[in-house]
Structures are given as C-alpha cells and as structure tokens.
Amino acid sequence: MKTLVLNAGYEPVRVVSWQKAMILLLTEKAELVKAYDRLVRSARTSYSLPQIIKLKRYIKSFALAAGAVTYSRHNVFKRDKFHCQYCNKKLSDKTATIDHIVPKSKGGQDNWDNTVCCCVFCNSRKGNRTPEESQMLLIRTPRRPLLRVALAELLAEFNGDEWEFEEDLKYTGP
C-alpha cells in the first residue's frame, strides 16, 4: 500500500510507503486526509491505513520552487519510460543503464540533456563514442521533464484520478 503526501498547501509532494506515512502521522508532522478501508493494529490501538496525508508545515522544495524535476538516475528512467533510447527495448529498473550521449571522458556531464535510458547491449555497442561516431540514432532527444508532467505521472502512479480536487487543490473526495 502506498500513501500520497501533500504539502501544507495541498500540492502533491511524493508517494511513500504506508509505514513512512504512519511515522509522519504518529510524530504529528502530518494529518490524515483520506484512509483506506483497512486498519493497522498495534498491541493496544488500531489506526486507519493512510491513503492521503497532508504535512502540517509547508516544506519548500527548491526543485519544485524552480519548476524543475530533480535530476537522478531513476528520474531519467521514468522520463524515458524504461525504454532503451537506441533500440526501444522495454527495460526493468534492474536491466536499465544510463548512457552518456557525450561520454564523460570527452567532457560529457551528468544532466538531463546528456543522459538517456539504455539497454546493456546498446550501451556496450556505443562504448566510449558519441551516437554519430558509433552510427546509432537516438529515438528521442533528451530534455528535462516538465514539472506538470511529472506531477501528473505521480498522481497517475497513485491512481489520483479517483479523487476530486477543487481549484485551490483542497481535497474534497468521497
């Protein structure tokens, strides 16, 4: 079970495990917005399993404030939808690798515009060369994902379409 964490202003922040959500609730750092129909029991008490929680204090995320998605290996895989950007093979989190378009040995950087999701075979075939030097074409030009697209994917991952939000993003669900 997963829990959607909302900032104090009801903006989606991230999806966490229900255990992490329970810690936030029990330490009074968050409040329950919506619960699953299941209970979590301790030796003396039972709690509703949290589905959506809201942080009590506003957490300013510099990446969100800048309107950007944080660069990370996993976010590159998500941007490329876990498909090799040379052969379009579907990959898993364990079989995907990062390929630097301009290799690091030639001055390439770890950033959104220079890294793509790649299978081991294509990564080995390309080696320490640029796509042009290895005569391999990229399926899509890599770009930094838009924040609104990343937030929409976060909500979709959490089945966010079953909730209703007012214009000011306050939860009004069932």
C-alpha positions in Angstrom: 0.0 0.0 0.0 1.2 3.5 -0.9 0.4 6.9 0.6 0.2 10.2 -1.2 1.9 13.0 0.7 0.5 16.5 0.2 2.3 19.7 1.2 0.6 22.1 3.6 -0.8 23.9 0.6 -2.3 20.6 -0.8 0.3 20.3 -3.6 1.4 16.6 -4.2 4.9 16.1 -2.9 5.6 12.3 -3.3 4.3 8.8 -2.8 5.7 7.0 0.2 5.1 3.6 1.9 2.2 3.4 4.4 4.8 2.7 7.1 6.6 6.1 6.4 3.2 7.8 6.4 2.3 6.2 9.8 5.6 7.6 11.2 4.6 11.1 10.0 1.2 10.8 11.5 2.3 9.4 14.8 5.0 12.1 15.2 2.3 14.6 14.4 4.2 16.0 11.4 1.2 15.2 9.1 -2.6 14.8 9.3 -4.8 12.2 7.7 -6.8 13.4 4.7 -8.1 10.0 3.5 -7.8 6.5 4.7 -8.1 3.0 3.1 -10.8 0.7 4.4 -8.1 -1.3 6.3 -6.7 -1.0 9.8 -3.2 -1.2 11.2 -3.1 -2.7 14.6 -0.5 -2.3 17.4 -0.7 -4.1 20.8 -3.2 -1.7 22.2 -4.6 0.5 19.4 -5.7 0.3 15.8 -5.2 3.0 13.2 -6.7 3.6 9.8 -4.3 2.8 7.0 -3.4 6.2 5.4 -4.1 6.8 1.7 -3.5 10.6 1.6 -1.8 12.7 4.3 -1.1 16.4 4.4 2.1 17.8 6.0 1.3 20.3 8.8 4.3 22.5 7.9 5.0 23.7 4.4 8.1 22.1 3.1 9.8 24.3 0.4 11.4 22.1 -2.2 13.9 24.1 -4.2 13.4 21.8 -7.2 9.6 22.4 -7.1 10.1 26.1 -6.4 12.2 26.4 -9.5 9.6 24.5 -11.5 12.0 21.6 -12.2 12.2 17.9 -11.6 15.4 16.8 -9.8 17.9 15.0 -11.9 18.5 11.4 -10.8 19.2 8.0 -12.4 15.6 6.8 -11.6 14.0 10.0 -13.0 15.9 9.6 -16.3 14.5 6.0 -16.5 11.0 7.4 -15.7 11.4 10.2 -18.3 12.3 7.6 -21.0 9.6 5.3 -19.7 12.1 2.5 -19.1 12.8 2.1 -22.9 16.2 1.9 -24.5 16.6 5.2 -26.4 18.6 3.4 -29.2 16.6 0.1 -29.8 13.3 0.9 -27.9 13.5 -2.3 -25.9 11.4 -2.3 -22.7 13.6 -2.5 -19.6 13.2 -3.0 -15.9 14.8 -1.0 -13.1 17.4 -3.7 -12.8 18.3 -4.1 -16.5 18.3 -0.4 -17.4 21.6 1.5 -17.6 22.4 5.2 -18.1 24.2 6.2 -21.3 26.0 9.5 -21.7 25.5 10.8 -25.2 28.7 12.7 -25.0 30.9 10.3 -22.9 32.3 11.6 -19.6 35.8 11.1 -20.9 35.1 13.6 -23.7 33.6 16.2 -21.3 30.0 15.0 -21.1 28.1 15.9 -18.0 25.5 14.1 -15.7 22.5 16.1 -16.7 19.1 15.8 -18.4 20.3 16.7 -21.9 23.3 14.3 -21.9 21.9 11.1 -20.4 19.4 8.5 -21.6 18.0 5.2 -20.6 19.8 2.4 -22.4 20.0 -1.4 -22.5 23.3 -3.1 -21.7 23.7 -4.3 -25.3 23.4 -0.8 -26.8 25.4 0.8 -24.1 28.3 -1.7 -24.8 27.9 -1.3 -28.6 28.1 2.5 -28.3 31.0 2.3 -25.9 33.1 5.5 -25.4 31.8 7.2 -28.5 29.1 9.7 -29.5 26.0 8.3 -31.3 27.3 9.7 -34.5 30.7 8.1 -34.1 29.0 4.7 -33.3 26.4 5.2 -36.1 23.5 4.8 -33.6 20.5 7.1 -33.6 18.6 8.3 -30.6 14.8 7.7 -30.7 14.1 10.9 -28.8 16.2 14.0 -27.9 16.6 14.0 -24.2 15.1 17.0 -22.3 14.4 18.0 -18.7 10.8 16.8 -18.0 8.2 19.5 -17.2 7.1 19.7 -13.6 3.4 19.5 -14.5 4.0 16.2 -16.4 6.0 14.8 -13.5 3.2 15.7 -11.1 0.6 14.2 -13.4 2.6 10.9 -13.6 3.0 10.9 -9.8 -0.8 11.2 -9.4 -1.4 8.6 -12.1 1.0 6.2 -10.4 -1.1 6.6 -7.3 -4.4 6.3 -9.1 -5.0 10.0 -8.5 -7.9 10.2 -11.0 -10.3 8.7 -8.4 -10.0 11.9 -6.2 -11.6 15.2 -6.8 -9.8 18.5 -6.1 -11.2 22.0 -6.0 -9.4 24.8 -7.9 -7.3 25.6 -4.9 -6.3 21.9 -4.7 -8.0 21.2 -1.4 -9.2 17.6 -1.2 -13.0 17.1 -1.5 -13.1 13.4 -2.2 -15.5 10.7 -1.1 
